[in-house]
Amino acid sequence: MKKITPAAAVRPGFGEKIVGFVRKERLGYGKDRGGNAVKTEKERRKKTEKCSHEKTAKACCEKRGQAMKSSGTKSAGHGTQPGHAGFAKTVSDFPVQKGQEMELEITGLGSGGEGVGRYREIAVFVPGALPGETVRARAEFVKKNFVNASLKEILKKSSDRVAPICPVYRECGGCQLQHLSYEAELREKQKQVEESLKRIGHLNDIKVMPIIGSESPLYYRNKMQVPVSGAGGKLQIGCFALNTHNVIDVQDCCIQKQKNNEIAAVVRNWMRQFKIAPYDEDRRTGIVRHIMGRVGVQTGETMVCLVTARDTVPRLKELVKMLKAAIPGIKSVVQNVNPRSTNVILGEKTKLVAGSPAIKDKIGPLQFNISAQSFFQVNSEQAEKLYNTALEFAGLQGKETVIDLYCGTGTITLFMARKAKQALGIEIVPSAVRDAKKNAMANHIKNADFLLGDAAVEMPKLAADGLRPDVVILDPPRAGCEERVLAAIAKVKPERVVYVSCNPATLARDLAYLHEQGFSVDKVQPVDMFSRTHHVETVVLLTRK
């Protein structure tokens, strides 16, 4: 695929230093987070739907091979992987040895929330360390251009360091920034967006608006997906330890809605009482793989989805009785069957056990149907702020045609349709399109339609057919937009593009491309949707020059 370069500059190599946060994913169009070629949006969606905690240590460390270069220091560069040119051949070639302890000054945060320092010009990633701290760290995984290290001692502590409230925070991989004050977390996320635009997008004159923080940075997640394990003969339900498949038992997750914690507790008691076996991914035996909970924040309706390795599960009636007795608002109990050996949580078959196959919730004035497979923002309170920002940036007067790419269950599409002449959403997941159409009907919105298809395929077709939208909405997965989607947008020349991003690095790459094609970046608004984690959402307004 043709290489894209922003105006007056060559796009930075994969792994260039970003002050504050550090960029580690690949940025090539048509590649996923691991740099693998992705031919269709469907494949991209499948990859990004995998549980974020289910990464092997090897995959995580190979990603570090794209670690940053600081001023004057050459990075691993485009496409470098272990075993390729540029990596050391013998132990003596490594500037740091495994097991070696070193004293470091932490100068920034990595894109995964770890502290980053340098030792003999090599980037060192230290989970748990914070900017401004001096630490003693032990090298655990060594490559020529980066080192993964463990924190052994804090020699100089940051004033932003706080005590985590979660008792298993240091073992669990569910969130990464509980040891950082929330005010400092917002500053770092703001910096991540700013530096991505400068270092990756070469958009140096863009003023980023102050990040919209959360009034409730704890107990906010309306969706829970927790793994179940029986390792060592002990039932464990919680989160994966960082970069492993080892399940850390969590009794009360500090970022989940309390109803989700209650669901996990009831299922735990049910499994113990009736001796329901957890799934063993190595032996491929047992029954229960994951527990999903979904909470309608505004409606109080609650869904429980039991993900199992086989179709037949004993004592489900007893589970339903226990759930309804313990948790008010249980409206849906479903079973998802996933017999495959895979990291993908949900299988293709979902069976209704009790109640309704979906629950309802509201964002702003709109009501949405949410099934087990539906995409729905996990932070309902912040989602309303995000969508209202996107609606404001769209600047609709009631005469516009809007196309919403990667529309999911139609949340943003329907927000736009209320103020536009007509709105069209494009989505590749069939169940999401079905939910989107139901959502339009439930809200009595008749000027919105939804098209099942790959945005990278359908957008060029619409452009060829002569459709000229006034506003295009982009809300892609972390890998960002495919080049041909952006090219089609440039071809139809909408007056405005509103880009909603969950990855500042790919956002900056795509903005650089659109800037080359005649769009100016007018407004950039970060929103903290995932407090106490390293993730940040951003809404951007682009206008045609």
N, C-alpha and C positions, 0 to 999 in steps of 0.2 A: 504494500500500500504506500502511496506517496507520502513522503515525510513532510510535515508541516512545520514551518518556522514563523514566528511572529515578526512583525515589522522591525526592521533595523537591528535584528539580533538573531542569533542562533538559539533555539530552545535549549535550556540547560540540560546537561546529562542527567540520566536517571540516578538520583541520589545526591543532588546538589544540596549544600547546606542551606537550611532555612532557619534564620535566627529565631530563637524561642522554641518552636517546634521543629522537628527534623523530618524531612520527607523520606519515605522508604519504599513506597509502592512505585511500580513502573508507570510511565505516563504515556506510552504509545497508544495511538488509536487502535481499536480492535484487539486490545490485550486486556486480560483480567488482572486482578491484584497480584497474581503470581507471575505475570508476564506471558501467560499462555495465550495463544491466538484464539479469539472468540469470533465465530463467524456470524452468529445471529444474536439478536437481543434475547431470544428465548434461552440460549445457552448462557448468556451473561446473567440473566435472572436466576437460572438454576444455580449458578456458582455463588451468587451473592446471597441466596436464600439459605446457604449452609450456616449452621450455628456458629456464631463468631468465636466462640471459645474452643471449637473443635479443630484446632490446628496442631499439627505435630511439632515437636521441638525442631525437627529438621527443616520443616517448611518455614517456620518463623525465622530460624537462623539464616536460611538462604536468602530470605527477604532482606536481612540485614546486610547482605552483600552489596546492596544498592545504597549503602549508608552515605551520609553527606560528606561533602568536602568543605572545609572552612577556608577562609581567605588564604590563597596561596598554596593550598594542599590539594593535590589531585585525588579525585574519588575513584571508586571502582568503575564508574562509567557505564555506558549503555550496554546492557545485555551481559555484563560480567556475572558469571556463576562459578561456584566451586568447581575446580578442575579445568577452567578455561585459562587462557593467557591472562597474566596479571595476578594470579594467586601463587602463593609460595609453594615451592616444590619440596622443601625439606624443613624439618623443625627449626634448624638454625636460621632459616630465612625469616622466621616470624619475629617481629619486634617485641612481642609479649608471649610468654609461655603459659600454658594452662596451669592453673593453680597459683600463679604469681599474684602477689598482693601489691597494690599500687595506691598512691595518694593522688586524688583528683580534685580539681575544682569543677563543679557542675555549672555549666554556662547556659543550659537550655533544657527543654523537654523534647523528647522524641514524639513522633506521631502516635505512638502507643502509650504515651504518658510517662515513659521512663526518663530518668535524668540522663543527660549527655555531657560528657567531658572529653578531654583529649589527653592521651599519654603517648609521648614520643610521636606526635603528629597523627596518632591513630584514634579514630572515634571509638569511645567506650560507652556502652549503654548500660545503665545501672538502674534497674527497677527499684522504686522506693526513694531515690535521691531527688532533691529539688534544686532548682536554680539558686545560685548564691551560696550553696553549701560546699564545704570541703569534706570529702569522705575517704575512707579506706575501703577499697573494693577488691574482690578476688576474681581473677579471670576464669570463667567457666567454659567459654567456647571462643576459640581464637581463629581468626582469618587474617589475611595480610592487611586488609583495609578496615577491619572493625573487630571489636571484642564485645562479647556479652559477659557482663560481670555481675556478681552478687554483692549486695551491700553488707559490709562487715562492721563498719563503725562510722558514726557521724562525728567528725572532728570539729566542724563549725556548722551550727544549725541555722536554718533559715527562719526568719521571723514569721514566715507564712506557714510553717509546719504546725499541724494540729494533730490531736490524737484521734485516730479513726474510731467511729462508734460501733463498727461491726467487729464482733469477736474473732471472726475467721478471715478478716480482710487481707491479711498478709499471705494467707494460703490460697484464697479464692481468686479466680480470674474474672469475676463478674464486673467489677469496677476498678478503676486505676488511680483515682485522685482523692480518695477520702483523707489522705494525710496532708492535703493541701487545703488551705482555707478557701471558702467558696469565692470570696472576693478575688483572691489570687488566681483561682481557676478561671474565672471570667476574663481576667487580664491575659492569661496565657492563650486562651481560645481566641480572643480578639487579635493577639499577636500572630497566631497561626494563620488566620485569614489574611492579615495584612502582608505578612512575609511571603505567603504563597503567591499572592498577586504580583509582588515585586520580583521574586526570584524565579518563579516558574512562568508567569504570564508576561513579565517585563512591562507591567502596567504600574508605572512609578508614581503617577500623579492622581491616583484614585484615593479619595478619602473614604475610609470605612466608618460607618456610623457606629455609635456605641452599642455593644452587644446587649440584647434583651435577655436579662437573666430571669431565673425562675423564683417565684415567691415560695415555692415548696421544692427545694432541691433533694428531698428525701421522700420515700414512699410514693413515687409518682407513676410507676410503670403500670399501665392497664393490661399489659400482656406478659404472661410468664411462660417460659419454656425451660423446664429443668430436667436434667438427666437423672436416671435412676440406676443404681449399681448395687451389686451384692458382693463386692470385693472383700475378701477375707472373712466371708460368712456374715457380714454385717450390712444391714440395709442402709444405704446412703442416698439421700435426695438433696440436691442443691445445685452447685455450679462446678464446672471443670476447673481444676487447678491450672494456673497459667501455663499455656503451651503443652498441656498433657490431656489425657483422657481419664485422669484420676478424679473421681467425684468427691468434692468436699461437702460434707453434710452441713446443710444450712437450715437452722430452725426458724430464723426470722430475717429475711433479706431486707436490708434497709432501703432499697430503691424500688421494691415491689409494693403495690397496693396491698393493704393488709388482708383483703379477701383472698388474694392469690396465695399469701402465706398460709391462710387458713385452709385453702384447698389442698396444698401440699401436705399439711398436717393430717387432714382427714384421710387422704390416700395412703399416707404412711401407716396410719392406724389400721386401715382396711387390709393392707398387704400383710401386716404383722398378724392380725387377728385370724385371717383366713389363709395364711401361708401362701400368698401369691408371689411367685418367684420373679425377681428382677431379671432383666435381660443381661446376658453375658456376651459381649461383643466378640470375645476371643473364641469361646466355645460355640457361640451362636445358639445358646439355650436360654430358657427362661421366657418371661412374658412381657413385663412392663419396661418400655424403653424410656419414655419421657412423659411428663405431665405438663399439659398446657392449661393455663387459666386465662380467661378474658373477662374484664370487668367493664361494664358500662358506667362510666364515671357520673354521667348526668342522669341516667335512668335507674341505676342500681341493678340492672340485669347482669347475670353472671353465667359464663359458660365454663364447663370442664371438659377437656378433651384428653382422653387416655390414649397414648400412642403405644401400640402393642406390636410384638413381633409375629403374632399369629391371630387368626380370625376369631377363634373361640377363646373366651375368657370366662372363667368361673366366677360366681358370686357378684356379678355386676348389679343385680337388683339390690343386694345389700349395700353396695357402694352408693347407689343412688339414694337410698334411705339415709345413710350416714351423712351424705352431703347436704341433703335437704334439712336434716335435723340440726346441723351445725351452722349452716351458712344461709342467711336470708337472701332471697333474690335469685336462687338457682333456677334458671330458665331453660338451660340446655346442657345435656350430658351426651357427648358423642365419643365414639371410638374410632381412632384412625389406625389402619393396619399398614405396617411398614416391615415386610419380611426381608428386605434387602440388606446386604452388608454395605452400609453407606454412612456418611456423616450427615446426609440430609435428614432432617428431623421427621417430616411428614411423608407418608406414603400416598399412593394415588387413591386409595379406597377409604371413605369415611362413612361410618354407620351411625344412625341415630339410636341412642340408647333410651333417652327419656327427654320429654319436653319438645322444644323447637330446635330445628337445625341451625338456627342463628339467633343472635341477640341484637338488641337495638341500643344505640347511643347517639348523643347529639354533640355536634361542634357548632357553636353559635346557634343560628336559627334552624340549622339543617339536621335531619335525623338520618342515621345510616344503619343498614343491616350488616352485621359482622358475622361471618361464618368462621370455621376453624382455619380455612386457608386464606381468608381475606387479609389484604394489607390494610392496616389502619394505624395511624401514628400512635406510638406507645405512650406519649405524654399528652393527654387530652387538653390540659390547660395551656400548655405552650403551643400546641397545634393550632389553637384558635388564633393566637398572636401571629403565628407563622402565616396562616392563610389570609388573615386580614392584611398583613403586610404585602403579600403577593397581590391581593385584590387592589390595594391602594396603588401599587406600582403599575398595575395594568392600566389604570386611568380610564376605565370604561365609562362611556356616556350613553349606552343603550343602543348604539348603531353598529357595533363592532362584531366581526366574526372572530371567534377564538378557537385555536386548536391547542389541546392539552396533550402533549406526548408523555408516554409512561404514566397514564392517568390512574392506574390502580382501580380502586372501587369508585372512582369518580368524585372524590372529595373536593379537590381544587376545581375540577370541571364545573361542578354544580355551584360552587361559590361564584365562579365567573359568570355562569349562565344567568344568574339572578340580575346581573347588571349589563349583560351583553345582548345583542340581537340573536345570536346563535352560538352554540359551543359544541365542539366535537372532541371527544376523548379517544385516544388510541392506546390499546393495551394488549399484550400478548398472552396473558393468562386468562383462559376461558371463564373460570369461576369468578374472577374479578370483574370481567365484563358483565356477566350475569348479575352480580351484585350491584354494579354501577347502574344498570338499567332499572333494577328494583328500587335503588335509592332515588333515581329521578322520578319514578312513579310515586313513591312514598312522599316525596316533597312537592308533588304536583308541578314539576318543572317539565315543560313540554318543548322547550327550545334547546334541549341537550340531547345529543345522540352519541353512541359509542361504537367504535370499530374494533373488531378483533383482528389483531395483526402485529407484526414486527414494525416498530416505529422506523427502523432503518430501511424497511421495504416500502411501507405505506406512505411515508412522507414524500419521497421522490415521486411516487405515483400521483399523489394529490397535486404536487407541483406541476407534473406533466399534463394533468387534466385541467389545469388553469385555475385551481383554487388559490385565492389570494387572501389569506387571513390578515386581519389588522394586528392581532396579538397572538404570539406563540408562547405557550407555557412549557417549560422543560423541568421535569423532576425525575432524572435518571437514577439508576443504582450507583454505587460507589465508583464503578469503573468509568462513569461519565458517559458522554454521548459518542456514538460512532461518527466518524468523519462524514459519512454520506448523509447522516441526519442533519448535521450542521451545514453541509453544502446545500441541501434542499431548502433549509431555512433561508440561507443567503439568497437562493434563487428566487423565492417567492417574495422577498423583501417586505416583511411585516414592519409596521411602524414601531412596534415595541416587542421585545422578548423579555419574559420574566423567567429567570433561571433559579430553581430551588435545588440546592446542592447539599449532600451529606458528606462531601469530601473536598476540602479546600484545594487540594493539589490538582485533581482532575478538573475542578471548576476553573482554576486559573488557566490551565491548558486550553479549555474550550473557549474561555473568554478571549484569550489571545487570538484564536482562530477567527472568532466572530468579529473581533476588532479589525483584523486584516480585511474582512469582507464588508466593511463599511458600517459597523455598529460601534457606537460609543458606550462606554460603561458609565452610567450616570449615578446609580445608587447601589451601595453594598450594605446589607443589613444582616449581621450574624444573629442567630437565635440559639440560646442554650436549650436544646431539646432533651439532652441526655446528661443531666447533672451527675457529677462524681465519676464520670467516665471521660475518656479523651475525645469523644465525638463532638462535632459542632455542625449545625445547619447554617446555611447562608442563603439569603434571598437577594437576587441581583436584578436591577433594571438596566436593560440595554435599549437604546433607541437608534433608529437608522439615521445616519448622518445626512 
